[in-house]
């Protein structure tokens, strides 16, 4: 029962990574642009604004269904943060045990606790 609850919570929380955010923005831009162009052309050719409104509304609903739910393909490259290390933190540039190194702008930087 707890496993099902955890899966449901993961879906409701809606975690997406930065690449997923970029993809969602691109999907939004393209689908709304295409639906607006198609709606305008359909309304212009038929001289009926109702076609324009319905096509644009359908494009908006399609975009909503594609972007708002946290689909799993929006979280394919989750960000891995550094662990917090030990509980004792030093303020300032003082000592501390070296935990490891990370690469920042092509240079290795020592990580201290």
C-alpha positions as a printed Julia matrix, in Angstrom:
113×3 Matrix{Float64}:
   0.0    0.0     0.0
   2.83   2.37    0.83
   4.48   1.78   -2.57
   1.29   2.83   -4.35
   1.04   5.89   -2.15
   4.67   6.82   -2.93
   4.05   6.47   -6.67
   0.94   8.62   -6.43
   2.83  11.24   -4.42
   5.61  11.32   -7.03
   3.04  11.95   -9.77
   1.26  14.67   -7.79
   4.48  16.45   -6.77
   5.4   16.9   -10.41
   9.17  16.8   -10.46
  10.69  17.8   -13.78
  14.3   18.64  -14.52
  15.75  21.65  -16.32
  15.82  19.88  -19.68
  12.18  18.9   -19.13
  11.32  22.54  -18.47
  12.99  23.54  -21.72
  11.13  20.8   -23.59
   7.81  21.87  -22.05
   8.45  25.46  -23.1
   9.27  24.37  -26.66
   6.15  22.19  -26.87
   4.04  25.09  -25.6
   5.51  27.53  -28.1
   5.19  25.23  -31.11
   1.7   23.89  -30.43
   0.21  27.3   -29.66
   1.89  28.86  -32.69
   0.75  26.1   -35.05
  -2.8   26.13  -33.7
  -2.98  29.92  -34.04
  -1.75  29.83  -37.64
  -4.06  26.96  -38.6
  -6.98  28.62  -36.81
  -6.37  31.94  -38.5
  -6.08  30.37  -41.95
  -9.19  28.23  -41.46
 -11.18  31.23  -40.27
  -9.86  33.46  -43.05
 -10.58  30.97  -45.83
 -14.06  30.17  -44.55
 -14.75  33.75  -43.41
 -15.99  32.35  -40.1
 -14.38  33.43  -36.84
 -15.95  30.51  -34.98
 -13.54  28.13  -36.75
 -10.63  30.26  -35.61
 -11.83  30.24  -32.02
 -12.51  26.49  -31.91
  -9.17  25.57  -33.48
  -7.26  27.89  -31.13
  -9.2   26.52  -28.16
  -8.41  22.95  -29.23
  -4.73  23.88  -29.54
  -4.78  25.38  -26.06
  -6.39  22.26  -24.57
  -3.9   20.03  -26.4
  -1.03  22.14  -25.09
  -2.44  21.99  -21.56
  -2.68  18.19  -21.69
   0.85  17.87  -23.08
   2.59  20.28  -20.71
   0.81  20.57  -17.35
   0.93  16.95  -16.11
   4.42  15.95  -14.96
   4.95  13.27  -17.6
   7.96  10.99  -16.96
   9.8   12.15  -20.09
  10.13  15.59  -18.44
  12.37  14.08  -15.74
  14.92  12.05  -17.7
  17.98  13.98  -16.46
  17.32  14.83  -12.8
  19.8   17.1   -11.07
  22.05  15.39   -8.55
  23.03  17.75   -5.76
  26.1   17.33   -3.56
  25.52  15.69   -0.23
  25.58  17.96    2.78
  28.59  16.15    4.26
  29.02  16.13    8.02
  26.71  18.02   10.33
  29.39  20.45   11.54
  29.74  23.37    9.14
  32.39  26.02    9.36
  31.59  29.58    8.46
  34.03  31.63    6.48
  37.13  30.36    4.73
  38.45  28.41    7.72
  39.43  24.79    7.85
  37.3   21.76    7.44
  37.78  18.29    6.15
  38.12  17.95    2.4
  35.26  15.75    1.23
  36.12  15.64   -2.46
  36.48  17.73   -5.55
  34.08  19.07   -8.13
  34.75  20.6   -11.53
  33.76  24.26  -11.92
  34.46  25.96  -15.26
  37.02  23.3   -16.12
  38.95  23.61  -12.85
  38.84  21.19   -9.94
  37.69  22.76   -6.68
  38.1   21.09   -3.29
  34.87  20.69   -1.34
  35.2   21.23    2.41
  32.71  20.65    5.18
